[in-house]
Amino acid sequence: MLKELAELMVTTLDLEVAPKDIDPEAPLFGDGLGLDSIDALELSLEISKRYGVEIKAEDERNEQIFASLRALGTYVEQHAKQ
């Protein structure tokens, strides 16, 4: 799941980093990958399309959900429609 999500992030957000170089534990925002709220929105839309997992902008857990690639992967795995 992490490899797949990393590839989705790179493709969707046009990141200039290889998916394999994304540290699963590194923050996605700030000092990590440096993503912003627009990136989170775009990524949420792609995750919804691909996995059927909705991440709403007003969800108070977003800081935890998008804390790292691993946190995002765990959330998607737990909420993906089977």
RAURBEL-V265096 format. One record per residue. N is the residue number from 0. SS is DSSP state (A for helix, B for strand, O for the rest). PHI is phi in whole degrees, 0 to 359 (NA if undefined). PSI is psi as a letter, one per 40 degrees, with the letter a starting at -180 (none if undefined). Layout:
BEGIN
n->{N	N}
ss->{SS	SS}
phi->{PHI	PHI}
psi->{PSI	PSI}
END
This chain:
BEGIN
n->{0	1	2	3	4	5	6	7	8	9	10	11	12	13	14	15	16	17	18	19	20	21	22	23	24	25	26	27	28	29	30	31	32	33	34	35	36	37	38	39	40	41	42	43	44	45	46	47	48	49	50	51	52	53	54	55	56	57	58	59	60	61	62	63	64	65	66	67	68	69	70	71	72	73	74	75	76	77	78	79	80	81}
ss->{O	A	A	A	A	A	A	A	A	A	A	A	A	O	O	O	O	O	A	A	A	O	O	O	O	O	B	O	B	O	O	O	O	O	B	O	A	A	A	A	A	A	A	A	A	A	A	A	A	A	A	O	O	O	O	O	O	O	O	O	O	A	A	A	A	O	O	B	A	A	A	A	A	A	A	A	A	A	A	O	O	O}
phi->{NA	297	297	297	293	298	296	298	297	297	291	295	263	53	285	262	216	284	307	292	269	277	289	301	262	287	298	277	249	66	290	283	284	77	290	233	295	293	299	298	296	299	295	300	296	293	296	297	296	281	246	71	255	266	240	281	301	270	295	291	270	304	299	284	299	263	297	202	299	297	297	296	299	297	299	297	300	289	246	295	284	285}
psi->{d	d	d	d	d	d	d	d	d	d	d	d	e	f	i	f	i	i	d	e	e	h	h	d	e	i	i	d	i	b	e	b	e	f	i	a	d	d	d	d	d	d	d	d	d	d	d	d	d	d	e	f	h	h	h	i	d	e	h	e	e	d	d	d	d	f	d	i	d	d	d	d	d	d	d	d	d	d	e	i	h	none}
END
